[in-house]
Amino acid sequence: MPYAKINNVNIYYEVHGEGEPVIMLNGILGSTRSWAPQLPALINNGFKVILMDFRGQWNSDKPRMRYTMEMHADDVRGLLDFLNIDKVHVVGISYGGEVGMIFAIKYPERVKSLVVTCSIPKADRYARLIADKWMMAARLRSGKFLFLTMVTDIYSPQFINNHWDFIEKTIPAFEEVDFDAFIELLKSFMELDIEDKLHLIKAPTLIITASKDRTKPDIYSITMKKKIPNSELVVIEDAGHIVNWEKPEEYNNVLVEFLKRHR
């Protein structure tokens, strides 16, 4: 498996396709595999796709330390330097979208465009309550219990009822979670507060939200649309938090159309 030593941490990454580079940033419990529904659409439209696991996630190192989203942004920059990529389209979902915004604020010269999916600018009381609930489940060290705690937060009722066979197949992955690292990632999220810095994002920005997202409802995206210059908002109807899985065709169409406009 390919690794890059970034800021003294082994970061797992993948590169797929040829063309203009796009880096995809995972949700908090996501992995490089989470972007499988998007890969063909991006590759077939002439994009080189870079995937990575953040420190603390899956195939990357999980140092026992305090994580911050700024640290992840620095790791993204380090990986781009390692791959000799100067400027990139940044696409993130949830936690990854929040890291993407921090990256765009901190390293504006490296961002060609930004796509932020089901993310928020600040961990307010509502968001922290959800994170607290997930953290308590993680502390019980049961993957099945963590799954049961999260499942109705991250999927819409329709998707749960109509695609339970698919969702059920993800349960074994919850048993493989590094609970200590996941808790540190949650602590990192709970420190998020960039609402007053959104105006510093200069890259063209697409904000995608889902109408049935319970974890990070669309009101947050509406706020971001008002505060990020040169931004546009798309609401995908009848989808939950993991919108790129629930409505992959609609998500891919919106994503690819935006990226092609900003080549």
C-alpha positions in Angstrom: 0.0 0.0 0.0 1.3 3.5 -0.8 2.4 5.7 2.1 3.9 9.1 2.3 5.8 10.3 5.4 4.1 13.6 6.1 4.9 15.6 9.3 6.3 12.4 10.8 3.2 10.4 10.2 2.6 7.7 7.6 -0.3 8.9 5.5 -2.0 6.3 3.3 -3.0 7.6 -0.2 -4.1 6.4 -3.6 -4.0 8.0 -7.0 -6.5 7.0 -9.7 -6.8 8.3 -13.3 -5.0 11.0 -15.3 -5.8 14.7 -15.7 -6.4 17.6 -13.5 -6.0 16.7 -9.8 -8.9 16.4 -7.4 -8.2 15.4 -3.7 -11.1 13.8 -1.8 -11.3 14.2 1.9 -13.1 11.6 4.0 -15.8 12.0 6.6 -14.8 11.3 10.2 -15.4 7.5 10.0 -14.8 7.3 6.3 -11.9 5.9 4.3 -10.6 6.0 0.8 -13.2 3.3 0.0 -15.9 5.8 0.8 -15.4 7.5 -2.5 -15.9 4.4 -4.7 -19.2 5.7 -6.1 -17.5 8.8 -7.3 -14.3 7.4 -8.8 -15.6 6.2 -12.3 -17.4 9.5 -12.9 -14.3 11.6 -12.1 -11.8 9.4 -14.0 -14.1 9.2 -17.0 -14.3 13.0 -17.1 -10.5 13.5 -17.2 -9.6 14.0 -13.5 -6.8 12.5 -11.5 -8.3 11.5 -8.2 -6.2 11.6 -5.0 -7.6 9.7 -2.0 -6.1 9.7 1.5 -6.9 8.6 5.0 -6.3 11.3 7.6 -4.0 10.6 10.5 -6.1 8.6 12.9 -8.1 7.0 10.1 -8.0 3.4 8.8 -4.7 2.8 6.9 -2.8 5.9 8.0 -0.9 6.0 11.3 -2.9 6.7 14.4 -0.5 8.4 16.8 -1.7 8.7 20.4 -1.9 12.4 20.5 -4.3 15.3 20.2 -5.5 15.9 16.6 -6.6 19.2 15.1 -8.3 20.0 11.8 -5.4 22.4 11.1 -3.1 19.4 11.5 -5.0 17.5 8.9 -4.9 20.6 6.6 -1.1 20.6 7.0 -1.0 16.9 6.1 -3.0 17.6 3.0 -0.5 20.2 2.0 2.3 17.8 2.8 0.8 15.1 0.6 0.4 17.5 -2.3 4.0 18.5 -2.0 5.1 14.8 -1.9 3.1 14.2 -5.1 4.5 17.4 -6.7 1.0 18.8 -7.1 0.8 22.6 -6.9 -2.9 23.4 -7.3 -5.9 21.1 -6.8 -9.6 20.8 -6.6 -10.6 20.0 -3.0 -13.6 17.9 -2.4 -14.7 16.9 1.2 -17.6 15.4 2.9 -18.6 16.2 6.5 -15.4 16.2 8.6 -13.4 16.2 5.3 -15.4 19.2 4.1 -14.5 21.1 7.2 -10.8 20.2 6.8 -11.2 21.3 3.2 -12.5 24.8 4.3 -9.6 25.2 6.7 -7.2 24.1 4.0 -8.7 26.7 1.6 -8.4 29.4 4.3 -4.8 28.5 5.2 -3.4 27.7 1.8 -5.6 29.6 -0.7 -2.8 29.5 -3.4 -3.2 25.7 -3.5 -6.9 25.5 -4.2 -8.4 25.7 -7.7 -12.0 25.0 -6.4 -13.6 23.7 -3.3 -16.6 21.4 -2.8 -18.0 21.1 0.7 -20.6 18.4 1.3 -22.8 18.1 4.4 -20.4 20.1 6.5 -20.7 22.9 9.1 -18.6 25.9 10.0 -18.9 25.6 13.8 -19.4 22.8 16.3 -22.4 24.3 18.0 -24.4 22.7 20.8 -26.5 20.6 18.4 -23.4 19.2 16.7 -21.5 18.7 19.9 -24.5 16.7 21.3 -24.2 14.3 18.4 -20.4 14.0 18.7 -20.8 13.4 22.5 -23.2 10.6 21.8 -20.8 9.0 19.3 -18.0 9.4 21.7 -19.8 7.7 24.5 -20.6 4.8 22.2 -16.9 4.5 21.1 -15.9 4.4 24.7 -17.9 1.2 25.1 -15.5 -0.5 22.6 -18.3 -2.2 20.7 -18.5 -1.8 16.9 -22.0 -3.1 16.8 -23.2 -0.5 19.4 -21.3 2.3 17.6 -23.1 1.3 14.4 -26.5 1.3 16.1 -25.8 4.7 17.6 -24.8 6.2 14.4 -26.9 4.6 11.7 -30.0 6.7 12.1 -27.9 9.9 12.2 -26.0 9.2 8.9 -28.7 7.6 6.7 -32.2 8.8 5.8 -35.2 6.8 6.8 -35.9 5.9 3.2 -32.4 4.6 2.6 -32.5 2.5 5.8 -35.8 1.0 4.8 -35.0 0.4 1.2 -31.3 -0.5 1.4 -30.9 -2.3 4.7 -29.0 -5.2 3.1 -26.3 -2.8 1.8 -26.1 -0.9 5.2 -25.9 -4.2 7.1 -22.8 -5.2 5.2 -21.0 -2.2 6.7 -21.3 -3.5 10.3 -18.0 -5.5 10.2 -16.1 -2.3 9.4 -17.4 -0.8 12.7 -15.7 -3.7 14.5 -12.4 -2.6 13.0 -12.6 1.0 14.2 -9.7 2.2 16.3 -11.8 3.6 19.1 -9.1 5.7 20.7 -8.2 7.4 17.4 -11.9 7.9 16.6 -12.4 9.6 19.9 -9.5 12.0 19.2 -11.0 12.8 15.8 -14.3 13.6 17.5 -12.5 15.9 20.0 -10.9 17.6 17.0 -14.3 18.2 15.4 -15.7 19.6 18.6 -13.2 22.4 18.5 -14.3 23.5 15.0 -15.1 27.2 14.8 -14.4 28.9 11.5 -17.6 30.7 10.9 -16.0 34.1 11.2 -13.3 33.1 8.7 -15.5 31.9 5.9 -15.1 35.2 4.0 -11.4 34.3 3.6 -12.2 31.4 1.2 -11.4 32.8 -2.2 -11.7 29.7 -4.4 -15.0 29.0 -6.3 -17.0 27.0 -3.8 -19.8 24.5 -4.3 -21.8 23.7 -1.1 -23.8 20.5 -1.3 -26.3 19.6 1.4 -28.9 16.9 1.8 -32.5 17.6 2.7 -32.8 14.7 5.2 -29.4 15.1 6.8 -29.9 14.8 10.6 -26.2 15.0 11.5 -25.5 18.4 9.9 -28.8 19.8 8.6 -29.0 22.1 5.6 -29.4 25.2 7.8 -25.6 25.1 8.2 -25.0 25.1 4.5 -27.3 28.0 4.0 -25.2 30.0 6.5 -22.0 29.0 4.7 -23.5 30.1 1.4 -24.2 33.6 2.8 -20.6 33.9 4.1 -18.4 32.3 1.5 -17.8 34.7 -1.5 -18.3 33.1 -5.0 -20.2 30.1 -3.6 -23.2 28.2 -4.8 -25.5 25.9 -2.9 -27.2 22.7 -4.1 -29.7 20.8 -2.0 -30.1 17.1 -2.9 -33.6 16.0 -1.9 -34.6 13.0 0.1 -31.0 12.0 1.1 -29.3 11.7 4.4 -25.8 12.6 5.6 -23.9 10.2 3.4 -25.4 11.7 0.3 -22.7 10.5 -2.0 -23.8 6.9 -1.2 -27.6 7.5 -1.1 -27.8 9.6 -4.3 -24.5 8.8 -6.1 -25.8 9.7 -9.6 -27.2 13.0 -8.6 -24.2 13.8 -6.5 -21.8 12.9 -9.3 -23.6 15.0 -11.8 -23.5 18.1 -9.6 -19.9 17.5 -8.6 -18.5 16.8 -12.1 -20.4 19.7 -13.7 -18.9 22.1 -11.1 -15.4 20.8 -11.5 -15.5 21.0 -15.3 -16.6 24.6 -15.1 -13.5 25.4 -13.0 -10.8 23.4 -14.8 
